[in-house]
């Protein structure tokens, strides 16, 4: 459980994913709202403060030492993203 700026506990959802025997813990703030739209030539990720913290946390989880190349998280409409969103995959790639 995390806390907001008033030190009030914020409810969250946690999901553990395992890649090559390495577990990654992904956490969503309860009030996170994340929407992804494809506008043709660009993608817009729109989120409230809790959603931005959640995305930052997901990226930091994938960036941790020991996380295998290719580890990824799928976010989809009604599964981590707002209804009507296009899918979003966050993936670690250490290849140059």
Secondary structure, 3 states (H helix, E strand, C coil): CEECCCCCEECEEEEEEEECCEEEEEEEECCCCEEEEECCCCEEEEECHHHHHHHHHHHHHHHCCCCCCCCEEEEEECEEECCCCCCEEEECCCCC
